[in-house]
Amino acid sequence: MDSETPYVLSGGERIWVINPAAASEHLPQMLERFRAGEAGPFIVGDGGQPEAVVIPWDAWRRLAVLAAETEEFDHVYEIARERLANDAPSVPLEEVAAELGWDLSEPIDDSDLPKK
């Protein structure tokens, strides 16, 4: 079996899914890539189906900060889950931001994150 399998998202974008054995074997190289500034993500799953994502710690912290600051996180999360389950074409980020009430031109306060 191949260690990587292509998976086509509903919008037509192709991602590569790494099987768990290969992910385990190549974890040190993944960490080196993160340290070198490559943000990944590395998508892991069996049978070519995405099941988990490995991302850099700083990226996870940024996502956690954004989630914690979102007053209506449950609503946003539900929208994301529905969209991921839907085979419809991808929605532009600007439309999603407008639906959620986010101002994409507003700077994000990342002062609590480590400097690179």
N, CA, C and O atoms as CSV, one atom per row, in Angstrom:
chain,resi,resn,atom,element,x,y,z
A,1,MET,N,N,0.845,-1.181,0.000
A,1,MET,CA,C,0.000,0.000,0.000
A,1,MET,C,C,0.885,1.237,0.000
A,1,MET,O,O,1.912,1.263,0.677
A,2,ASP,N,N,0.497,2.265,-0.753
A,2,ASP,CA,C,1.236,3.521,-0.798
A,2,ASP,C,C,1.133,4.239,0.541
A,2,ASP,O,O,0.135,4.118,1.251
A,3,SER,N,N,2.184,4.991,0.873
A,3,SER,CA,C,2.161,5.734,2.136
A,3,SER,C,C,1.323,6.996,2.023
A,3,SER,O,O,0.839,7.505,3.035
A,4,GLU,N,N,1.139,7.517,0.801
A,4,GLU,CA,C,0.308,8.698,0.580
A,4,GLU,C,C,-0.743,8.386,-0.478
A,4,GLU,O,O,-0.473,7.730,-1.484
A,5,THR,N,N,-1.950,8.881,-0.217
A,5,THR,CA,C,-3.058,8.659,-1.139
A,5,THR,C,C,-3.711,10.002,-1.445
A,5,THR,O,O,-3.965,10.780,-0.525
A,6,PRO,N,N,-3.988,10.293,-2.715
A,6,PRO,CA,C,-4.677,11.554,-3.009
A,6,PRO,C,C,-6.134,11.478,-2.557
A,6,PRO,O,O,-6.776,10.432,-2.643
A,7,TYR,N,N,-6.637,12.610,-2.075
A,7,TYR,CA,C,-8.033,12.729,-1.660
A,7,TYR,C,C,-8.539,14.037,-2.251
A,7,TYR,O,O,-7.904,15.077,-2.079
A,8,VAL,N,N,-9.675,13.999,-2.946
A,8,VAL,CA,C,-10.206,15.186,-3.603
A,8,VAL,C,C,-11.294,15.793,-2.727
A,8,VAL,O,O,-12.286,15.140,-2.400
A,9,LEU,N,N,-11.091,17.057,-2.352
A,9,LEU,CA,C,-12.081,17.784,-1.553
A,9,LEU,C,C,-13.275,18.162,-2.420
A,9,LEU,O,O,-13.206,18.099,-3.648
A,10,SER,N,N,-14.357,18.550,-1.781
A,10,SER,CA,C,-15.592,18.859,-2.522
A,10,SER,C,C,-15.397,19.985,-3.528
A,10,SER,O,O,-16.093,20.021,-4.543
A,11,GLY,N,N,-14.478,20.896,-3.277
A,11,GLY,CA,C,-14.222,21.999,-4.201
A,11,GLY,C,C,-13.276,21.634,-5.322
A,11,GLY,O,O,-12.966,22.483,-6.159
A,12,GLY,N,N,-12.799,20.380,-5.369
A,12,GLY,CA,C,-11.915,19.929,-6.424
A,12,GLY,C,C,-10.443,19.946,-6.049
A,12,GLY,O,O,-9.614,19.402,-6.779
A,13,GLU,N,N,-10.102,20.563,-4.919
A,13,GLU,CA,C,-8.706,20.602,-4.489
A,13,GLU,C,C,-8.258,19.206,-4.062
A,13,GLU,O,O,-9.004,18.467,-3.419
A,14,ARG,N,N,-7.037,18.866,-4.427
A,14,ARG,CA,C,-6.481,17.557,-4.066
A,14,ARG,C,C,-5.545,17.737,-2.873
A,14,ARG,O,O,-4.697,18.629,-2.861
A,15,ILE,N,N,-5.713,16.875,-1.874
A,15,ILE,CA,C,-4.806,16.828,-0.739
A,15,ILE,C,C,-4.215,15.429,-0.675
A,15,ILE,O,O,-4.736,14.502,-1.294
A,16,TRP,N,N,-3.140,15.277,0.064
A,16,TRP,CA,C,-2.506,13.973,0.211
A,16,TRP,C,C,-2.701,13.491,1.635
A,16,TRP,O,O,-2.428,14.219,2.590
A,17,VAL,N,N,-3.177,12.258,1.775
A,17,VAL,CA,C,-3.418,11.648,3.077
A,17,VAL,C,C,-2.315,10.623,3.326
A,17,VAL,O,O,-2.096,9.720,2.519
A,18,ILE,N,N,-1.624,10.777,4.458
A,18,ILE,CA,C,-0.532,9.886,4.839
A,18,ILE,C,C,-1.102,8.786,5.741
A,18,ILE,O,O,-1.866,9.070,6.663
A,19,ASN,N,N,-0.733,7.544,5.475
A,19,ASN,CA,C,-1.237,6.471,6.340
A,19,ASN,C,C,-0.522,6.537,7.700
A,19,ASN,O,O,0.588,7.063,7.785
A,20,PRO,N,N,-1.145,6.011,8.754
A,20,PRO,CA,C,-0.583,6.131,10.106
A,20,PRO,C,C,0.831,5.562,10.250
A,20,PRO,O,O,1.657,6.143,10.954
A,21,ALA,N,N,1.120,4.441,9.598
A,21,ALA,CA,C,2.463,3.855,9.715
A,21,ALA,C,C,3.511,4.808,9.151
A,21,ALA,O,O,4.561,5.014,9.759
A,22,ALA,N,N,3.224,5.384,7.995
A,22,ALA,CA,C,4.174,6.317,7.380
A,22,ALA,C,C,4.292,7.589,8.210
A,22,ALA,O,O,5.387,8.129,8.366
A,23,ALA,N,N,3.164,8.075,8.746
A,23,ALA,CA,C,3.194,9.276,9.591
A,23,ALA,C,C,4.079,9.028,10.805
A,23,ALA,O,O,4.882,9.882,11.182
A,24,SER,N,N,3.931,7.876,11.404
A,24,SER,CA,C,4.742,7.520,12.573
A,24,SER,C,C,6.220,7.462,12.203
A,24,SER,O,O,7.071,8.000,12.911
A,25,GLU,N,N,6.510,6.813,11.103
A,25,GLU,CA,C,7.899,6.660,10.662
A,25,GLU,C,C,8.539,8.005,10.322
A,25,GLU,O,O,9.726,8.216,10.570
A,26,HIS,N,N,7.740,8.913,9.752
A,26,HIS,CA,C,8.278,10.182,9.267
A,26,HIS,C,C,8.031,11.363,10.207
A,26,HIS,O,O,8.266,12.511,9.830
A,27,LEU,N,N,7.562,11.095,11.418
A,27,LEU,CA,C,7.299,12.183,12.364
A,27,LEU,C,C,8.532,13.055,12.607
A,27,LEU,O,O,8.394,14.278,12.640
A,28,PRO,N,N,9.716,12.495,12.777
A,28,PRO,CA,C,10.885,13.374,12.956
A,28,PRO,C,C,11.101,14.325,11.776
A,28,PRO,O,O,11.463,15.485,11.976
A,29,GLN,N,N,10.882,13.841,10.543
A,29,GLN,CA,C,11.032,14.711,9.377
A,29,GLN,C,C,9.939,15.781,9.342
A,29,GLN,O,O,10.190,16.914,8.932
A,30,MET,N,N,8.719,15.418,9.775
A,30,MET,CA,C,7.642,16.403,9.840
A,30,MET,C,C,8.028,17.524,10.803
A,30,MET,O,O,7.840,18.702,10.499
A,31,LEU,N,N,8.564,17.155,11.955
A,31,LEU,CA,C,8.982,18.170,12.927
A,31,LEU,C,C,10.078,19.061,12.353
A,31,LEU,O,O,10.062,20.274,12.563
A,32,GLU,N,N,11.025,18.475,11.636
A,32,GLU,CA,C,12.083,19.274,11.010
A,32,GLU,C,C,11.499,20.258,10.003
A,32,GLU,O,O,11.950,21.400,9.913
A,33,ARG,N,N,10.501,19.817,9.248
A,33,ARG,CA,C,9.848,20.726,8.290
A,33,ARG,C,C,9.162,21.873,9.014
A,33,ARG,O,O,9.245,23.020,8.575
A,34,PHE,N,N,8.483,21.577,10.123
A,34,PHE,CA,C,7.847,22.640,10.905
A,34,PHE,C,C,8.897,23.622,11.399
A,34,PHE,O,O,8.705,24.835,11.316
A,35,ARG,N,N,10.011,23.101,11.914
A,35,ARG,CA,C,11.081,23.961,12.427
A,35,ARG,C,C,11.681,24.820,11.320
A,35,ARG,O,O,12.168,25.922,11.574
A,36,ALA,N,N,11.644,24.313,10.096
A,36,ALA,CA,C,12.176,25.058,8.955
A,36,ALA,C,C,11.162,26.052,8.396
A,36,ALA,O,O,11.452,26.766,7.437
A,37,GLY,N,N,9.971,26.096,9.000
A,37,GLY,CA,C,8.979,27.070,8.574
A,37,GLY,C,C,7.898,26.536,7.658
A,37,GLY,O,O,6.987,27.277,7.290
A,38,GLU,N,N,7.974,25.261,7.279
A,38,GLU,CA,C,6.911,24.679,6.459
A,38,GLU,C,C,5.735,24.346,7.366
A,38,GLU,O,O,5.863,23.542,8.289
A,39,ALA,N,N,4.597,24.964,7.102
A,39,ALA,CA,C,3.464,24.847,8.021
A,39,ALA,C,C,2.636,23.585,7.834
A,39,ALA,O,O,1.704,23.361,8.606
A,40,GLY,N,N,2.933,22.757,6.850
A,40,GLY,CA,C,2.102,21.566,6.649
A,40,GLY,C,C,0.811,21.967,5.971
A,40,GLY,O,O,0.869,22.763,5.033
A,41,PRO,N,N,-0.303,21.497,6.356
A,41,PRO,CA,C,-0.528,20.481,7.376
A,41,PRO,C,C,-0.234,19.091,6.828
A,41,PRO,O,O,-0.164,18.885,5.617
A,42,PHE,N,N,-0.066,18.158,7.731
A,42,PHE,CA,C,0.109,16.768,7.349
A,42,PHE,C,C,-1.162,16.034,7.751
A,42,PHE,O,O,-1.527,15.986,8.926
A,43,ILE,N,N,-1.821,15.470,6.763
A,43,ILE,CA,C,-3.129,14.852,6.968
A,43,ILE,C,C,-2.939,13.345,7.039
A,43,ILE,O,O,-2.315,12.740,6.168
A,44,VAL,N,N,-3.489,12.748,8.094
A,44,VAL,CA,C,-3.286,11.326,8.354
A,44,VAL,C,C,-4.624,10.604,8.312
A,44,VAL,O,O,-5.636,11.137,8.767
A,45,GLY,N,N,-4.632,9.394,7.768
A,45,GLY,CA,C,-5.846,8.589,7.763
A,45,GLY,C,C,-5.607,7.230,7.129
A,45,GLY,O,O,-4.618,7.014,6.428
A,46,ASP,N,N,-6.522,6.334,7.387
A,46,ASP,CA,C,-6.472,4.997,6.790
A,46,ASP,C,C,-7.274,4.975,5.496
A,46,ASP,O,O,-8.271,5.684,5.360
A,47,GLY,N,N,-6.837,4.165,4.559
A,47,GLY,CA,C,-7.576,3.985,3.321
A,47,GLY,C,C,-7.759,5.248,2.511
A,47,GLY,O,O,-8.716,5.363,1.746
A,48,GLY,N,N,-6.844,6.208,2.673
A,48,GLY,CA,C,-6.938,7.446,1.912
A,48,GLY,C,C,-7.980,8.419,2.419
A,48,GLY,O,O,-8.206,9.455,1.794
A,49,GLN,N,N,-8.624,8.114,3.538
A,49,GLN,CA,C,-9.637,8.999,4.112
A,49,GLN,C,C,-9.001,9.874,5.192
A,49,GLN,O,O,-8.414,9.344,6.135
A,50,PRO,N,N,-9.103,11.204,5.079
A,50,PRO,CA,C,-8.511,12.069,6.097
A,50,PRO,C,C,-9.209,11.883,7.441
A,50,PRO,O,O,-10.437,11.903,7.520
A,51,GLU,N,N,-8.413,11.701,8.502
A,51,GLU,CA,C,-8.960,11.491,9.838
A,51,GLU,C,C,-8.344,12.412,10.881
A,51,GLU,O,O,-8.987,12.717,11.885
A,52,ALA,N,N,-7.120,12.857,10.667
A,52,ALA,CA,C,-6.437,13.712,11.634
A,52,ALA,C,C,-5.483,14.626,10.883
A,52,ALA,O,O,-5.093,14.352,9.748
A,53,VAL,N,N,-5.117,15.718,11.544
A,53,VAL,CA,C,-4.203,16.685,10.940
A,53,VAL,C,C,-3.105,17.025,11.936
A,53,VAL,O,O,-3.371,17.289,13.109
A,54,VAL,N,N,-1.875,17.014,11.457
A,54,VAL,CA,C,-0.744,17.440,12.268
A,54,VAL,C,C,-0.339,18.817,11.762
A,54,VAL,O,O,-0.014,18.996,10.588
A,55,ILE,N,N,-0.366,19.797,12.682
A,55,ILE,CA,C,-0.005,21.176,12.333
A,55,ILE,C,C,1.024,21.681,13.340
A,55,ILE,O,O,1.156,21.118,14.426
A,56,PRO,N,N,1.756,22.744,12.986
A,56,PRO,CA,C,2.714,23.299,13.934
A,56,PRO,C,C,2.020,23.827,15.195
A,56,PRO,O,O,0.869,24.262,15.148
A,57,TRP,N,N,2.728,23.782,16.301
A,57,TRP,CA,C,2.213,24.245,17.589
A,57,TRP,C,C,1.719,25.683,17.499
A,57,TRP,O,O,0.641,25.994,18.005
A,58,ASP,N,N,2.491,26.572,16.861
A,58,ASP,CA,C,2.079,27.977,16.760
A,58,ASP,C,C,0.756,28.120,16.015
A,58,ASP,O,O,-0.079,28.947,16.381
A,59,ALA,N,N,0.566,27.315,14.970
A,59,ALA,CA,C,-0.704,27.365,14.234
A,59,ALA,C,C,-1.853,26.910,15.129
A,59,ALA,O,O,-2.926,27.513,15.124
A,60,TRP,N,N,-1.627,25.850,15.891
A,60,TRP,CA,C,-2.676,25.380,16.803
A,60,TRP,C,C,-2.998,26.433,17.848
A,60,TRP,O,O,-4.168,26.661,18.157
A,61,ARG,N,N,-1.971,27.081,18.399
A,61,ARG,CA,C,-2.208,28.127,19.412
A,61,ARG,C,C,-3.022,29.267,18.824
A,61,ARG,O,O,-3.925,29.789,19.477
A,62,ARG,N,N,-2.708,29.655,17.594
A,62,ARG,CA,C,-3.484,30.733,16.953
A,62,ARG,C,C,-4.947,30.315,16.795
A,62,ARG,O,O,-5.855,31.103,17.059
A,63,LEU,N,N,-5.165,29.090,16.368
A,63,LEU,CA,C,-6.540,28.600,16.226
A,63,LEU,C,C,-7.249,28.553,17.576
A,63,LEU,O,O,-8.424,28.905,17.674
A,64,ALA,N,N,-6.540,28.121,18.615
A,64,ALA,CA,C,-7.135,28.055,19.951
A,64,ALA,C,C,-7.495,29.443,20.455
A,64,ALA,O,O,-8.549,29.622,21.065
A,65,VAL,N,N,-6.635,30.431,20.209
A,65,VAL,CA,C,-6.911,31.808,20.626
A,65,VAL,C,C,-8.140,32.334,19.879
A,65,VAL,O,O,-9.025,32.945,20.478
A,66,LEU,N,N,-8.182,32.091,18.579
A,66,LEU,CA,C,-9.337,32.546,17.798
A,66,LEU,C,C,-10.627,31.898,18.284
A,66,LEU,O,O,-11.658,32.561,18.397
A,67,ALA,N,N,-10.566,30.613,18.568
A,67,ALA,CA,C,-11.763,29.905,19.034
A,67,ALA,C,C,-12.205,30.427,20.383
A,67,ALA,O,O,-13.401,30.602,20.618
A,68,ALA,N,N,-11.262,30.679,21.270
A,68,ALA,CA,C,-11.606,31.154,22.609
A,68,ALA,C,C,-12.179,32.557,22.571
A,68,ALA,O,O,-13.013,32.909,23.405
A,69,GLU,N,N,-11.744,33.361,21.615
A,69,GLU,CA,C,-12.208,34.742,21.537
A,69,GLU,C,C,-13.547,34.865,20.808
A,69,GLU,O,O,-14.180,35.919,20.854
A,70,THR,N,N,-13.971,33.825,20.155
A,70,THR,CA,C,-15.214,33.879,19.395
A,70,THR,C,C,-16.383,33.624,20.329
A,70,THR,O,O,-16.525,32.533,20.880
A,71,GLU,N,N,-17.219,34.644,20.504
A,71,GLU,CA,C,-18.350,34.519,21.434
A,71,GLU,C,C,-19.321,33.423,21.008
A,71,GLU,O,O,-19.900,32.732,21.846
A,72,GLU,N,N,-19.487,33.275,19.727
A,72,GLU,CA,C,-20.446,32.298,19.232
A,72,GLU,C,C,-19.715,31.090,18.649
A,72,GLU,O,O,-20.049,30.627,17.558
A,73,PHE,N,N,-18.722,30.582,19.374
A,73,PHE,CA,C,-17.904,29.496,18.848
A,73,PHE,C,C,-18.746,28.293,18.434
A,73,PHE,O,O,-18.511,27.711,17.375
A,74,ASP,N,N,-19.722,27.915,19.256
A,74,ASP,CA,C,-20.534,26.743,18.921
A,74,ASP,C,C,-21.231,26.923,17.586
A,74,ASP,O,O,-21.315,25.982,16.796
A,75,HIS,N,N,-21.733,28.127,17.327
A,75,HIS,CA,C,-22.403,28.429,16.061
A,75,HIS,C,C,-21.411,28.322,14.904
A,75,HIS,O,O,-21.713,27.723,13.872
A,76,VAL,N,N,-20.230,28.904,15.082
A,76,VAL,CA,C,-19.200,28.859,14.044
A,76,VAL,C,C,-18.775,27.414,13.786
A,76,VAL,O,O,-18.627,27.001,12.636
A,77,TYR,N,N,-18.580,26.656,14.854
A,77,TYR,CA,C,-18.170,25.268,14.731
A,77,TYR,C,C,-19.235,24.464,13.975
A,77,TYR,O,O,-18.900,23.643,13.121
A,78,GLU,N,N,-20.491,24.695,14.282
A,78,GLU,CA,C,-21.570,23.981,13.602
A,78,GLU,C,C,-21.589,24.312,12.108
A,78,GLU,O,O,-21.789,23.424,11.280
A,79,ILE,N,N,-21.384,25.568,11.767
A,79,ILE,CA,C,-21.317,25.959,10.350
A,79,ILE,C,C,-20.167,25.228,9.668
A,79,ILE,O,O,-20.329,24.703,8.566
A,80,ALA,N,N,-19.006,25.194,10.319
A,80,ALA,CA,C,-17.841,24.513,9.740
A,80,ALA,C,C,-18.124,23.030,9.545
A,80,ALA,O,O,-17.804,22.469,8.497
A,81,ARG,N,N,-18.721,22.394,10.545
A,81,ARG,CA,C,-19.031,20.965,10.432
A,81,ARG,C,C,-20.008,20.704,9.284
A,81,ARG,O,O,-19.829,19.753,8.523
A,82,GLU,N,N,-21.033,21.538,9.157
A,82,GLU,CA,C,-22.003,21.366,8.071
A,82,GLU,C,C,-21.334,21.527,6.715
A,82,GLU,O,O,-21.604,20.762,5.790
A,83,ARG,N,N,-20.463,22.518,6.597
A,83,ARG,CA,C,-19.791,22.760,5.324
A,83,ARG,C,C,-18.859,21.618,4.961
A,83,ARG,O,O,-18.783,21.220,3.798
A,84,LEU,N,N,-18.150,21.087,5.952
A,84,LEU,CA,C,-17.232,19.984,5.668
A,84,LEU,C,C,-17.988,18.719,5.268
A,84,LEU,O,O,-17.488,17.913,4.483
A,85,ALA,N,N,-19.182,18.550,5.806
A,85,ALA,CA,C,-19.984,17.366,5.488
A,85,ALA,C,C,-20.698,17.508,4.145
A,85,ALA,O,O,-21.165,16.516,3.585
A,86,ASN,N,N,-20.784,18.713,3.636
A,86,ASN,CA,C,-21.507,19.003,2.410
A,86,ASN,C,C,-20.561,18.853,1.210
A,86,ASN,O,O,-19.418,19.307,1.261
A,87,ASP,N,N,-21.034,18.221,0.139
A,87,ASP,CA,C,-20.218,18.048,-1.057
A,87,ASP,C,C,-20.308,19.226,-2.017
A,87,ASP,O,O,-19.791,19.163,-3.132
A,88,ALA,N,N,-20.964,20.302,-1.586
A,88,ALA,CA,C,-21.096,21.477,-2.446
A,88,ALA,C,C,-19.728,22.116,-2.672
A,88,ALA,O,O,-18.801,21.882,-1.896
A,89,PRO,N,N,-19.595,22.922,-3.730
A,89,PRO,CA,C,-18.315,23.600,-3.967
A,89,PRO,C,C,-17.933,24.482,-2.782
A,89,PRO,O,O,-18.789,24.914,-2.010
A,90,SER,N,N,-16.639,24.739,-2.653
A,90,SER,CA,C,-16.141,25.577,-1.569
A,90,SER,C,C,-16.753,26.975,-1.651
A,90,SER,O,O,-17.107,27.458,-2.726
A,91,VAL,N,N,-16.866,27.605,-0.490
A,91,VAL,CA,C,-17.390,28.958,-0.392
A,91,VAL,C,C,-16.211,29.901,-0.194
A,91,VAL,O,O,-15.329,29.606,0.612
A,92,PRO,N,N,-16.168,31.029,-0.905
A,92,PRO,CA,C,-15.049,31.960,-0.719
A,92,PRO,C,C,-14.951,32.433,0.734
A,92,PRO,O,O,-15.962,32.623,1.410
A,93,LEU,N,N,-13.732,32.616,1.191
A,93,LEU,CA,C,-13.472,33.031,2.568
A,93,LEU,C,C,-14.223,34.315,2.916
A,93,LEU,O,O,-14.727,34.456,4.031
A,94,GLU,N,N,-14.299,35.235,1.987
A,94,GLU,CA,C,-14.984,36.502,2.247
A,94,GLU,C,C,-16.465,36.284,2.572
A,94,GLU,O,O,-17.020,36.968,3.432
A,95,GLU,N,N,-17.099,35.340,1.890
A,95,GLU,CA,C,-18.508,35.046,2.161
A,95,GLU,C,C,-18.683,34.406,3.536
A,95,GLU,O,O,-19.621,34.725,4.266
A,96,VAL,N,N,-17.780,33.511,3.877
A,96,VAL,CA,C,-17.842,32.864,5.193
A,96,VAL,C,C,-17.635,33.908,6.286
A,96,VAL,O,O,-18.365,33.926,7.277
A,97,ALA,N,N,-16.643,34.776,6.106
A,97,ALA,CA,C,-16.370,35.817,7.096
A,97,ALA,C,C,-17.585,36.723,7.268
A,97,ALA,O,O,-17.937,37.079,8.392
A,98,ALA,N,N,-18.223,37.095,6.172
A,98,ALA,CA,C,-19.414,37.947,6.258
A,98,ALA,C,C,-20.533,37.238,7.007
A,98,ALA,O,O,-21.224,37.855,7.817
A,99,GLU,N,N,-20.716,35.948,6.744
A,99,GLU,CA,C,-21.754,35.175,7.420
A,99,GLU,C,C,-21.506,35.093,8.922
A,99,GLU,O,O,-22.447,35.101,9.716
A,100,LEU,N,N,-20.232,35.014,9.306
A,100,LEU,CA,C,-19.884,34.895,10.717
A,100,LEU,C,C,-19.718,36.242,11.402
A,100,LEU,O,O,-19.566,36.315,12.621
A,101,GLY,N,N,-19.747,37.306,10.608
A,101,GLY,CA,C,-19.592,38.636,11.187
A,101,GLY,C,C,-18.146,39.006,11.476
A,101,GLY,O,O,-17.886,39.831,12.351
A,102,TRP,N,N,-17.203,38.411,10.758
A,102,TRP,CA,C,-15.784,38.701,10.960
A,102,TRP,C,C,-15.337,39.786,9.999
A,102,TRP,O,O,-15.758,39.807,8.842
A,103,ASP,N,N,-14.501,40.672,10.465
A,103,ASP,CA,C,-13.896,41.711,9.637
A,103,ASP,C,C,-12.485,41.255,9.291
A,103,ASP,O,O,-11.594,41.292,10.141
A,104,LEU,N,N,-12.277,40.826,8.054
A,104,LEU,CA,C,-10.977,40.286,7.658
A,104,LEU,C,C,-9.881,41.336,7.616
A,104,LEU,O,O,-8.698,40.996,7.594
A,105,SER,N,N,-10.262,42.618,7.605
A,105,SER,CA,C,-9.247,43.675,7.588
A,105,SER,C,C,-8.813,44.056,9.004
A,105,SER,O,O,-7.859,44.814,9.177
A,106,GLU,N,N,-9.500,43.540,10.003
A,106,GLU,CA,C,-9.149,43.851,11.392
A,106,GLU,C,C,-7.911,43.063,11.796
A,106,GLU,O,O,-7.854,41.849,11.596
A,107,PRO,N,N,-6.908,43.752,12.370
A,107,PRO,CA,C,-5.704,43.023,12.772
A,107,PRO,C,C,-5.997,42.057,13.916
A,107,PRO,O,O,-6.862,42.316,14.752
A,108,ILE,N,N,-5.268,40.942,13.944
A,108,ILE,CA,C,-5.422,39.947,14.983
A,108,ILE,C,C,-4.373,40.215,16.057
A,108,ILE,O,O,-3.191,40.388,15.760
A,109,ASP,N,N,-4.821,40.245,17.301
A,109,ASP,CA,C,-3.902,40.449,18.416
A,109,ASP,C,C,-3.192,39.135,18.702
A,109,ASP,O,O,-3.770,38.211,19.274
A,110,ASP,N,N,-1.936,39.065,18.296
A,110,ASP,CA,C,-1.150,37.853,18.537
A,110,ASP,C,C,-0.011,38.127,19.526
A,110,ASP,O,O,1.011,37.442,19.521
A,111,SER,N,N,-0.211,39.140,20.371
A,111,SER,CA,C,0.850,39.545,21.291
A,111,SER,C,C,1.176,38.454,22.320
A,111,SER,O,O,2.266,38.451,22.891
A,112,ASP,N,N,0.256,37.548,22.552
A,112,ASP,CA,C,0.528,36.495,23.530
A,112,ASP,C,C,1.227,35.280,22.930
A,112,ASP,O,O,1.549,34.333,23.648
A,113,LEU,N,N,1.464,35.301,21.617
A,113,LEU,CA,C,2.144,34.195,20.941
A,113,LEU,C,C,3.647,34.461,20.870
A,113,LEU,O,O,4.071,35.614,20.798
A,114,PRO,N,N,4.447,33.406,20.892
A,114,PRO,CA,C,5.901,33.590,20.817
A,114,PRO,C,C,6.306,34.225,19.495
A,114,PRO,O,O,5.705,33.957,18.454
A,115,LYS,N,N,7.309,35.051,19.546
A,115,LYS,CA,C,7.831,35.694,18.332
A,115,LYS,C,C,8.724,34.716,17.594
A,115,LYS,O,O,9.415,33.899,18.204
A,116,LYS,N,N,8.702,34.809,16.269
A,116,LYS,CA,C,9.533,33.919,15.435
A,116,LYS,C,C,10.919,34.486,15.293
A,116,LYS,O,O,11.766,33.887,14.631
